[in-house]
């Protein structure tokens, strides 16, 4: 048995302002730093063997707080970057929601194959995250390694879609909050035995 733990980075400066961040490299805010420490407390009893993260600061700084005083290999990869929001980057989500209405806003924000000019759909994100997982992470889980992934809302949604076989129609209903933790226990074939969800903001 092994552990696969997924953590969405804690609150960033742009999260607080309700801005679409995407690939913009934004710091955590003070609440985010505190929540990252809390995530570390939640996970302190899991003996991780290695960790994977996005190269963006908000994910890396969350990971730094989780792994305080722990020494293990850390791998950064662009495959774990947030969804590229293209022309929406830096815009206020809630103003866009007012302009478009609830239904169209949900399609853009949570939909499966909804393109954004100059950016990515969730399907695009899935097509880079899942092969990375299958090639770089799954073999290590099968070896019995305990693995931590600290990343972003959309690429974790894409990975959970794969792990839990969530349909294209149902994936808009999945939201992973900042500081949310998915703890999976996996068998020797990389199949889920058990799942827990925790949130550092509660």
GURO-279152 format. One line per 2 residues: their letters; for each residue x, y, z of N, C-alpha, C. Coordinates in Angstrom, 3 decimals, padded with zeros to 6 digits. Each point is the difference from the previous one (the first is absolute). Layout:
% residues N
A = X,Y,Z,X,Y,Z,X,Y,Z  ...
% end
This chain:
% residues 202
XX = 000.841,-001.201,000.000,-000.841,001.201,000.000,000.874,001.248,000.000  -000.468,001.032,-000.670,000.718,001.268,-000.006,-001.001,001.143,000.116
XX = 000.537,001.180,000.295,-000.819,001.209,000.064,000.271,000.879,-001.215  -001.069,000.535,-000.576,000.079,001.088,-000.960,-000.802,001.151,000.585
XX = 000.676,001.106,000.259,-000.655,001.151,000.617,000.066,001.184,-000.964  -001.162,000.562,-000.297,-000.121,001.158,-000.870,-000.373,001.216,000.835
XX = 000.734,001.091,-000.173,-000.286,001.229,000.741,-000.089,001.158,-000.985  -001.113,000.714,000.038,-000.039,001.252,-000.736,000.715,001.055,000.835
XX = 000.819,000.810,-000.641,000.705,001.065,000.727,-000.988,000.822,000.820  000.483,000.604,001.051,-000.847,000.820,000.862,-000.194,001.388,-000.625
XX = -000.719,000.860,000.704,-000.472,001.250,-000.603,001.134,000.913,-000.470  -000.124,000.454,-001.238,000.965,000.961,-000.553,-000.595,001.409,000.039
XX = 000.832,000.973,-000.325,-000.448,001.393,-000.022,-001.130,000.182,-001.019  000.115,-000.637,-001.158,-001.053,000.131,-001.010,-001.223,-000.843,000.315
XX = 000.160,-001.125,000.700,-001.180,-000.747,000.456,-000.891,000.901,000.846  000.620,000.739,000.888,-000.753,000.864,000.915,-000.759,001.075,-000.771
XX = 000.593,000.470,-001.086,-000.621,001.063,-000.794,-001.001,-000.533,-001.025  -000.072,-001.342,-000.133,-000.932,-000.584,-000.959,000.451,000.127,-001.444
XX = 001.317,000.039,-000.215,000.542,000.148,-001.344,000.429,-001.349,-000.568  -000.254,-000.204,-001.305,000.503,-001.190,-000.660,001.514,000.102,-000.112
XX = 000.708,-001.001,000.517,001.452,000.087,000.112,000.713,-000.768,-001.101  -000.393,-001.248,-000.226,000.628,-000.787,-001.051,001.497,-000.128,000.200
XX = 000.759,000.373,-001.015,001.449,-000.162,000.040,000.726,001.205,000.619  -000.742,001.026,000.422,000.634,001.139,000.661,000.565,-000.461,001.344
XX = 001.225,000.409,000.296,000.713,-000.545,001.174,-000.230,000.891,001.215  -001.046,-000.306,000.752,-000.460,000.837,001.113,000.338,-000.664,001.336
XX = 000.390,000.815,000.982,000.329,-000.493,001.346,-001.241,-000.400,000.787  000.219,-000.815,001.027,-001.020,-000.226,001.024,-000.190,001.275,000.807
XX = -001.208,000.194,000.548,-000.198,001.082,000.964,000.242,-000.537,001.415  -000.180,000.845,001.004,000.283,-000.416,001.381,-000.893,-001.157,000.433
XX = -001.284,000.065,-000.387,-000.911,-001.104,000.345,000.452,-001.291,-000.673  000.494,000.128,-001.217,000.482,-001.170,-000.723,001.199,-000.641,000.670
XX = 000.915,000.821,000.483,001.163,-000.549,000.710,-000.425,-000.741,001.262  -000.947,000.591,000.741,-000.495,-000.660,001.205,-000.708,-001.304,-000.304
XX = -000.804,-000.003,-001.074,-000.718,-001.224,-000.376,000.971,-001.082,-000.464  001.084,000.391,-000.685,000.998,-000.983,-000.444,000.651,-000.693,001.190
XX = 000.259,000.749,001.051,000.538,-000.606,001.235,-000.999,-001.012,000.563  -001.276,000.331,-000.070,-001.045,-000.899,000.506,-000.060,-001.286,-000.827
XX = 000.172,000.125,-001.322,000.050,-001.189,-000.852,001.145,-000.907,000.445  001.138,000.627,000.290,001.150,-000.769,000.482,-000.321,-000.780,001.262
XX = -000.778,000.602,000.890,-000.396,-000.699,001.230,-000.918,-001.186,-000.311  -000.933,000.206,-000.920,-000.893,-001.096,-000.400,000.785,-001.203,-000.524
XX = 001.102,000.289,-000.707,000.714,-001.054,-000.726,001.271,-000.471,000.697  000.234,000.465,001.216,001.296,-000.253,000.658,000.270,-001.484,000.271
XX = -001.045,-000.809,000.070,000.208,-001.418,000.327,000.153,-000.895,-001.234  -000.098,000.587,-001.196,000.198,-000.799,-001.224,001.470,000.096,-000.403
XX = 000.712,-001.120,-000.062,001.430,000.031,-000.352,000.189,000.064,-001.516  -000.035,001.208,-000.539,000.131,000.164,-001.445,001.399,-000.385,-000.471
XX = 000.046,-000.594,-001.180,001.272,-000.367,-000.630,000.453,001.036,-001.017  -000.948,000.636,-000.655,000.338,001.042,-000.959,-001.205,000.891,-000.244
XX = 000.278,001.188,-000.576,-001.059,000.981,-000.235,000.124,000.570,-001.402  -001.149,000.370,-000.554,-000.065,000.633,-001.313,-000.747,001.319,000.134
XX = 000.436,001.002,-000.760,-000.668,001.294,000.070,000.080,000.726,-001.328  -000.865,000.954,-000.144,000.070,000.965,-001.086,001.189,000.932,000.224
XX = 000.542,000.597,-001.055,001.073,000.977,000.183,-000.486,001.372,000.463  -001.314,000.181,000.136,-000.529,001.297,000.414,000.106,000.174,001.520
XX = 000.297,001.232,000.423,000.353,000.270,001.395,-001.077,-000.418,000.995  -001.255,000.230,-000.339,-001.050,-000.288,000.975,-000.061,-001.484,000.341
XX = 000.339,-000.870,-000.956,000.067,-001.433,000.279,001.293,-000.346,000.745  001.117,000.545,-000.463,001.294,-000.318,000.617,000.059,000.479,001.456
XX = -000.540,001.190,000.267,000.046,000.518,001.372,-000.911,-000.803,000.925  -001.133,-000.461,-000.536,-000.868,-000.886,000.796,000.752,-001.279,000.344
XX = 000.669,-000.573,-000.995,000.778,-001.218,000.236,001.107,000.241,001.024  000.671,001.145,-000.092,001.071,000.311,000.966,-000.513,-000.043,001.427
XX = -001.185,000.565,000.215,-000.564,000.021,001.357,-000.410,-001.402,000.452  -000.529,-000.794,-000.925,-000.413,-001.366,000.346,001.206,-000.835,000.420
XX = 001.108,000.192,-000.706,001.180,-000.854,000.207,001.037,000.630,000.933  -000.393,000.977,000.791,000.931,000.616,000.937,000.779,-001.080,000.759
XX = 001.317,000.114,-000.020,000.893,-000.916,000.726,-000.001,-001.430,-000.547  -000.603,-000.221,-001.166,000.043,-001.327,-000.609,000.866,000.076,-001.256
XX = 000.800,-001.010,-000.199,000.913,-000.018,-001.135,-000.376,-001.153,-000.927  -000.593,000.324,-001.145,-000.325,-001.040,-000.972,000.088,000.581,-001.407
XX = 000.149,-000.843,-001.000,000.110,000.489,-001.372,-001.272,000.738,-000.427  000.190,001.157,-000.672,-001.110,000.804,-000.510,000.196,000.190,-001.499
XX = -001.052,-000.260,-000.766,000.057,000.121,-001.450,-001.005,001.051,-000.456  000.473,000.980,-000.761,-000.863,001.019,-000.595,-000.214,-000.335,-001.472
XX = -001.218,000.245,-000.487,-000.235,-000.253,-001.413,-001.122,000.899,-000.523  000.184,000.491,-001.233,-001.016,000.850,-000.623,-001.328,-000.721,-000.208
XX = 000.026,-001.323,-000.049,-001.243,-000.756,-000.151,-000.957,000.264,001.161  000.545,000.429,001.132,-000.811,000.234,001.195,-000.381,001.465,000.184
XX = 000.279,000.840,-001.013,-000.416,001.398,000.065,-001.521,000.116,-000.075  -000.499,001.107,000.508,-001.430,000.286,-000.066,-000.456,000.119,-001.453
XX = -001.282,-000.076,-000.194,-000.598,000.267,-001.317,000.404,001.403,-000.465  000.334,000.112,-001.258,000.282,001.304,-000.604,-001.340,000.666,-000.327
XX = -000.271,001.136,000.639,-001.285,000.672,-000.194,-000.006,000.998,-001.154  001.102,000.082,-000.744,000.009,000.826,-001.198,-000.480,001.413,000.254
XX = -000.970,000.441,-000.798,-000.466,001.386,000.073,-000.726,000.322,001.308  -000.377,-001.016,000.753,-000.668,000.247,001.287,000.994,000.254,001.140
XX = 001.270,-000.278,-000.220,000.999,000.145,001.061,-000.008,001.423,000.557  -000.070,000.084,001.331,000.019,001.289,000.674,-001.356,000.663,000.123
XX = -001.033,-000.574,-000.634,-001.340,000.587,000.076,-000.735,-000.525,001.237  -000.944,000.796,000.472,-000.764,-000.367,001.190,-001.099,-001.002,-000.363
XX = 000.034,-001.159,000.668,-000.955,-001.073,-000.298,-001.442,000.456,000.199  -000.228,000.745,001.067,-001.379,000.309,000.382,-000.601,001.062,-000.913
XX = 000.831,000.879,-000.552,-000.487,000.941,-001.012,-000.345,-000.734,-001.291  000.841,-000.968,-000.371,-000.293,-000.814,-001.189,-001.297,-000.778,000.196
XX = -000.215,-000.495,001.199,-001.236,-000.730,000.302,-001.221,000.894,-000.183  000.109,001.249,000.463,-001.110,000.959,-000.163,-000.281,000.265,-001.477
XX = 001.062,000.086,-000.795,-000.146,000.301,-001.419,-000.604,-001.178,-000.775  000.432,-001.230,000.332,-000.383,-001.170,-000.788,-001.219,-000.738,000.535
XX = -000.257,000.101,001.296,-001.045,-000.790,000.642,000.562,-001.309,000.528  -000.734,-000.626,000.896,000.456,-001.185,000.734,000.368,-001.166,-000.923
XX = -000.851,-000.280,-000.995,000.196,-001.195,-000.828,001.266,000.121,-000.850  000.150,001.116,-000.701,001.180,000.175,-000.852,001.272,000.108,000.827
XX = -000.105,000.646,001.155,001.156,000.132,000.882,000.482,-001.369,000.474  -000.948,-000.870,000.380,000.370,-001.340,000.467,000.669,-000.798,-001.120
XX = -000.477,000.161,-001.224,000.621,-000.701,-001.126,001.471,000.393,-000.131  000.263,001.295,000.052,001.371,000.489,-000.156,000.861,-000.429,001.188
XX = -000.557,000.117,001.181,000.795,-000.229,001.205,000.222,-001.481,000.292  -001.025,-000.829,-000.226,000.065,-001.386,000.445,-000.224,-001.018,-001.114
XX = -000.363,000.450,-001.194,-000.356,-000.915,-001.075,001.174,-000.842,-000.479  -000.317,-001.043,-000.764,000.995,-000.978,-000.422,000.752,000.456,-001.249
XX = -000.723,000.278,-001.065,000.644,000.302,-001.281,-000.449,001.375,-000.480  000.248,001.001,000.829,-000.416,001.375,-000.300,001.252,000.845,-000.205
XX = 000.316,000.343,-001.237,001.238,000.736,-000.262,-000.078,001.452,000.453  001.162,000.536,000.354,000.151,001.422,000.308,001.014,000.553,-000.994
XX = -000.305,001.155,-000.571,000.923,000.578,-000.981,001.384,000.195,000.614  000.994,-000.604,-000.651,001.372,000.123,000.480,000.327,-000.879,001.188
XX = -000.953,-000.866,000.405,000.210,-000.813,001.193,-000.334,-001.465,-000.216  -000.381,-000.673,001.077,-000.256,-001.436,-000.023,-001.399,-000.318,000.516
XX = -000.526,-001.127,-000.436,-001.184,-000.604,000.618,000.470,-000.983,001.074  -000.928,-000.483,000.798,000.349,-001.037,000.971,000.467,-001.260,-000.727
XX = -000.580,-000.272,-001.163,000.429,-001.159,-000.793,001.477,000.135,-000.393  000.420,001.190,-000.394,001.416,000.235,-000.312,000.878,-000.287,001.207
XX = -000.438,000.461,001.170,000.766,-000.227,001.232,000.097,-001.496,000.286  -001.126,-000.706,-000.120,-000.040,-001.459,000.198,001.020,-000.688,-000.911
XX = 000.101,000.474,-001.221,000.874,-000.651,-000.981,001.484,000.231,000.263  000.338,000.889,000.904,001.408,000.110,000.414,000.238,-000.577,001.396
XX = -001.006,000.095,000.865,000.172,-000.481,001.373,-000.032,-001.527,000.074  -000.966,-000.620,-000.654,-000.180,-001.452,000.138,001.187,-000.789,-000.559
XX = 000.523,000.321,-001.198,001.196,-000.721,-000.445,001.191,000.168,000.949  000.147,001.194,000.568,001.077,000.211,000.972,-000.196,-000.914,001.211
XX = -001.236,-000.057,000.489,-000.302,-000.888,001.131,000.308,-001.450,-000.353  -000.449,-000.450,-001.162,000.183,-001.400,-000.384,001.477,-000.370,-000.171
XX = 000.784,000.947,-000.504,001.405,-000.296,-000.294,000.935,000.226,001.183  -000.281,001.054,000.806,000.945,000.412,001.033,-000.408,-000.358,001.427
XX = -001.295,-000.121,000.238,-000.485,-000.168,001.371,-000.544,-001.392,000.260  -000.844,-000.503,-000.883,-000.616,-001.315,000.198,001.028,-001.117,000.220
XX = 001.087,-000.060,-000.786,000.979,-001.074,000.250,000.581,000.044,001.415  000.154,001.189,000.549,000.547,000.129,001.357,-001.025,-000.421,001.052
XX = -001.272,000.295,-000.260,-001.051,-000.486,000.897,-000.024,-001.530,000.019  000.184,-000.600,-001.165,000.005,-001.463,-000.081,001.191,-000.607,000.735
XX = 001.066,000.786,000.166,001.153,-000.442,000.795,-000.236,000.164,001.500  -001.154,000.566,000.363,-000.316,000.203,001.409,000.447,001.338,000.546
XX = 000.361,000.949,-000.867,000.438,001.324,000.449,-001.203,000.854,000.402  000.187,000.803,001.045,-001.014,000.971,000.403,000.318,001.336,-000.666
XX = -000.975,000.526,-000.740,000.261,001.148,-000.873,-000.938,001.155,000.329  000.594,001.183,000.044,-000.728,001.248,000.226,000.050,000.836,-001.281
XX = -001.161,000.481,-000.442,-000.069,000.925,-001.128,-000.642,001.294,000.497  000.720,001.105,-000.141,-000.559,001.314,000.340,-000.101,000.792,-001.293
XX = -001.220,000.385,-000.341,-000.202,000.602,-001.307,-001.190,000.954,000.040  -000.795,000.018,-001.072,-001.032,001.020,-000.208,-001.369,-000.638,-000.194
XX = -001.026,000.838,000.091,-001.358,-000.505,-000.036,-000.346,-000.813,-001.229  000.344,000.520,-001.183,-000.452,-000.675,-001.219,000.806,-001.236,-000.343
XX = 001.321,000.021,000.216,000.693,-001.247,-000.340,-000.273,-001.084,001.030  -000.320,000.370,001.231,-000.426,-001.014,000.968,-001.398,-000.515,-000.334
XX = -000.874,000.880,-000.467,-001.324,-000.457,-000.456,000.152,-000.995,-001.154  000.901,000.304,-000.924,000.231,-000.908,-001.131,000.519,-001.351,000.478
XX = 000.923,000.029,000.965,000.556,-001.252,000.506,-001.043,-000.792,000.783  -000.803,000.670,000.808,-001.072,-000.682,000.737,-001.022,-000.589,-000.980
XX = -000.279,000.717,-001.076,-000.898,-000.540,-001.035,000.508,-001.349,-000.496  001.298,-000.076,-000.236,000.608,-001.248,-000.456,-000.035,-001.057,001.100
XX = 000.434,000.344,001.186,000.111,-000.974,001.091,-001.356,-000.575,000.393  -001.029,000.849,-000.008,-001.316,-000.416,000.482,-000.985,-000.259,-001.135
XX = 000.497,000.070,-001.238,-000.827,-000.279,-001.179,-001.261,000.869,-000.018  000.187,001.288,000.192,-001.113,000.957,-000.030,-000.321,000.336,-001.456
XX = -001.260,000.027,-000.349,-000.404,000.229,-001.390,000.202,001.461,-000.398  000.047,000.230,-001.321,000.096,001.361,-000.528,-001.168,000.847,000.484
XX = -001.181,-000.617,000.099,-001.204,000.730,000.405,000.024,000.374,001.477  000.652,-000.829,000.823,-000.004,000.240,001.446,001.176,000.831,000.493
XX = 001.046,000.143,-000.810,001.196,000.684,000.482,-000.251,001.472,000.367  -000.978,000.710,-000.618,-000.242,001.374,000.450,-000.429,000.104,001.462
XX = -000.480,-001.104,000.567,-000.454,000.018,001.394,001.152,-000.126,000.997  001.190,-000.317,-000.494,001.142,-000.170,000.897,000.753,001.310,000.136
XX = 000.096,000.468,001.221,000.837,001.156,000.304,000.949,-000.399,001.124  001.268,000.345,-000.138,000.995,-000.257,001.043,000.440,001.353,000.533
XX = -000.304,000.264,001.249,000.270,001.308,000.595,001.486,000.174,000.312  000.427,001.248,000.139,001.368,000.241,000.449,000.188,-000.668,001.369
XX = 001.132,-000.659,000.173,000.286,-000.679,001.258,-000.713,-001.324,000.188  -000.696,-000.476,-001.034,-000.709,-001.278,000.116,000.968,-001.157,-000.268
XX = -000.212,-001.090,000.727,000.907,-001.146,-000.019,-000.791,-001.255,-000.342  000.458,-000.728,-001.018,-000.555,-001.310,-000.324,001.044,-001.043,000.390
XX = -000.373,-000.887,000.908,000.905,-001.048,000.467,-000.525,-001.342,-000.511  000.743,-000.589,-000.934,-000.364,-001.302,-000.551,000.937,-001.068,000.545
XX = -000.575,-001.123,000.385,000.793,-001.206,000.232,-000.141,-000.869,-001.244  001.139,-000.446,-000.544,000.020,-000.705,-001.281,000.516,-001.421,000.173
XX = -000.520,-000.917,-000.815,000.521,-001.365,000.038,001.239,-000.112,-000.893  000.545,-001.203,-000.116,001.248,-000.194,-000.740,-000.151,000.203,-001.503
XX = -001.260,000.111,-000.480,-000.252,000.266,-001.415,-000.369,001.473,-000.267  000.077,000.808,001.059,-000.338,001.411,-000.158,-001.481,000.282,-000.001
XX = -000.793,-000.917,000.538,-001.436,000.197,000.111,-000.346,000.527,001.396  -001.049,000.807,000.063,-000.374,000.641,001.262,-000.657,-001.004,000.942
XX = 000.525,-000.066,001.226,-000.594,-000.813,001.060,-000.873,000.846,000.921  000.441,001.229,000.226,-000.677,000.856,000.981,000.292,001.450,-000.343
XX = -000.907,000.885,000.397,000.173,001.424,-000.292,-000.508,000.833,001.167  000.769,001.024,000.352,-000.422,000.992,000.990,000.202,001.383,-000.602
XX = -000.859,000.936,000.387,000.170,001.403,-000.405,000.093,000.861,001.250  000.986,000.863,000.055,000.150,000.955,001.087,000.183,001.382,-000.589
XX = -000.293,001.023,000.802,000.190,001.375,-000.482,000.629,000.842,001.082  001.118,000.638,-000.328,000.746,000.803,000.966,-000.721,001.278,000.381
XX = -001.051,000.354,-000.729,-000.720,001.245,000.283,-001.182,-000.192,000.934  -000.216,-001.237,000.449,-001.146,-000.288,000.885,000.468,-000.148,001.424
% end
